[in-house]
Amino acid sequence: MKPPNPMKIRIMADYGSSGIWAFSDPPAQGFRHGMLEHQRLKLPKALSHAFDLWIQRYEDEAPKDLLDIDAFNVEGLRLATLLKQYLGPQRHVEYQGEHEEGDSPLVAIVIE
C-alpha cells in the first residue's frame, strides 16, 4: 500500500532498493513503510544516479565485508541532505546509517 503523500522519508540502504523509503510513525491506515521510486519523487537525474551508485556500492561491497562504513554513511548523509533541499522544508527527511557491526543500524539522523 502506498501512502497518498508521504511526509516522512528515510534514506536507508537495502538490496535492490531505491534507497528512499516513505514511513508513517505510528503506522497509519495499515501503512508502516514502503520504498519510493526515484521517478515518484521526480528526482533530478543527477540525484537519482547518485542514489543508484550508493545502493550499487552497498550491494557490491557489503556482502563481501568490504564496505567502508564511515565513508558510506558520509555519502548517505550527503544524499539525504540533497534530497531534503530538493523536497523542501515541509518534508521530514532522515538518514538511517549502517553500523560497524552490520546488524544494528545507527539511530536515525533527522536532516534539518
Backbone torsions as a table, in degrees:
resi	resn	phi	psi	omega
1	MET	NA	128.8	179.6
2	LYS	-94.6	140.6	175.4
3	PRO	-71.6	148.4	-179.0
4	PRO	-65.0	-37.9	-178.5
5	ASN	-153.0	85.7	-174.1
6	PRO	-62.9	118.2	179.6
7	MET	-94.3	-21.7	179.3
8	LYS	-111.2	128.0	-177.5
9	ILE	-129.2	135.7	178.4
10	ARG	-119.4	132.8	173.6
11	ILE	-95.4	122.2	-175.2
12	MET	-156.4	133.9	179.1
13	ALA	-78.5	138.9	172.5
14	ASP	-157.8	150.5	-178.3
15	TYR	-61.5	133.1	176.7
16	GLY	69.3	18.7	-176.3
17	SER	-106.8	172.6	173.8
18	SER	-83.6	-17.4	-175.7
19	GLY	89.0	-3.1	-176.9
20	ILE	-122.4	128.0	-175.6
21	TRP	-129.2	135.4	170.7
22	ALA	-91.7	144.9	176.9
23	PHE	-147.6	159.1	177.3
24	SER	-125.2	128.0	-177.0
25	ASP	-134.6	102.7	4.0
26	PRO	-77.0	165.0	179.6
27	PRO	-52.8	137.8	-178.0
28	ALA	-117.9	127.4	176.1
29	GLN	49.2	44.7	177.1
30	GLY	81.9	-4.8	179.9
31	PHE	-98.2	125.7	175.5
32	ARG	-109.3	-51.8	177.6
33	HIS	-162.3	160.0	177.7
34	GLY	-166.7	149.7	-179.9
35	MET	-71.9	141.2	175.9
36	LEU	-108.4	128.5	174.6
37	GLU	-74.2	148.7	-178.6
38	HIS	-58.6	-40.0	-178.0
39	GLN	-66.5	-27.2	177.8
40	ARG	-63.7	-34.0	178.6
41	LEU	-91.0	-2.3	-179.3
42	LYS	56.4	45.4	-179.2
43	LEU	-65.9	144.5	171.5
44	PRO	-60.3	149.7	-176.7
45	LYS	-55.5	-41.6	-178.1
46	ALA	-64.1	-40.3	179.2
47	LEU	-70.2	-41.6	176.9
48	SER	-60.4	-43.9	179.3
49	HIS	-63.7	-40.0	178.7
50	ALA	-62.6	-40.8	175.6
51	PHE	-63.5	-42.8	178.7
52	ASP	-59.3	-43.9	178.7
53	LEU	-64.5	-38.5	180.0
54	TRP	-64.4	-45.2	178.3
55	ILE	-67.5	-39.5	178.5
56	GLN	-61.3	-40.5	176.9
57	ARG	-59.8	-44.2	178.5
58	TYR	-59.6	-47.6	-178.2
59	GLU	-65.5	-35.0	-178.7
60	ASP	-78.6	-39.0	-169.7
61	GLU	-100.8	-34.9	-175.5
62	ALA	-61.8	-45.4	-178.3
63	PRO	-63.7	-24.7	-179.0
64	LYS	-95.0	5.7	-178.3
65	ASP	58.5	35.7	-180.0
66	LEU	-107.4	-0.5	-174.9
67	LEU	-72.6	122.9	173.3
68	ASP	-77.7	98.7	-172.5
69	ILE	-58.3	-45.0	-177.8
70	ASP	-62.7	-48.1	179.7
71	ALA	-65.1	-38.1	179.1
72	PHE	-63.4	-43.4	178.7
73	ASN	-68.3	-34.7	175.6
74	VAL	-61.2	-45.3	179.1
75	GLU	-66.3	-40.5	177.8
76	GLY	-61.7	-41.9	176.6
77	LEU	-64.7	-37.9	177.5
78	ARG	-62.9	-44.6	179.0
79	LEU	-64.7	-40.5	178.3
80	ALA	-62.5	-40.5	178.9
81	THR	-65.9	-43.0	177.6
82	LEU	-63.4	-39.8	178.7
83	LEU	-64.7	-42.7	178.2
84	LYS	-60.4	-43.6	178.2
85	GLN	-61.6	-39.9	-179.3
86	TYR	-69.2	-44.2	-175.8
87	LEU	-78.2	-27.3	177.3
88	GLY	95.5	173.8	-172.2
89	PRO	-69.0	-18.3	-178.6
90	GLN	-75.1	-14.3	-178.7
91	ARG	-100.8	133.8	172.7
92	HIS	-82.4	122.6	177.6
93	VAL	-127.8	133.4	176.9
94	GLU	-137.4	159.7	179.4
95	TYR	-115.4	127.1	176.4
96	GLN	-106.8	98.9	-174.1
97	GLY	-81.0	171.9	176.1
98	GLU	-88.0	151.8	-178.4
99	HIS	-110.6	151.3	179.6
100	GLU	-54.8	-34.5	-178.1
101	GLU	-78.0	-12.4	176.2
102	GLY	87.4	-43.2	-174.8
103	ASP	-84.6	-29.4	-174.4
104	SER	-106.2	110.4	177.6
105	PRO	-69.2	156.7	175.7
106	LEU	-66.8	158.6	173.1
107	VAL	-61.6	140.5	-178.3
108	ALA	-62.2	138.1	177.4
109	ILE	-105.9	119.8	-179.6
110	VAL	-80.5	132.2	179.8
111	ILE	-92.1	121.1	-179.5
112	GLU	-95.9	NA	NA
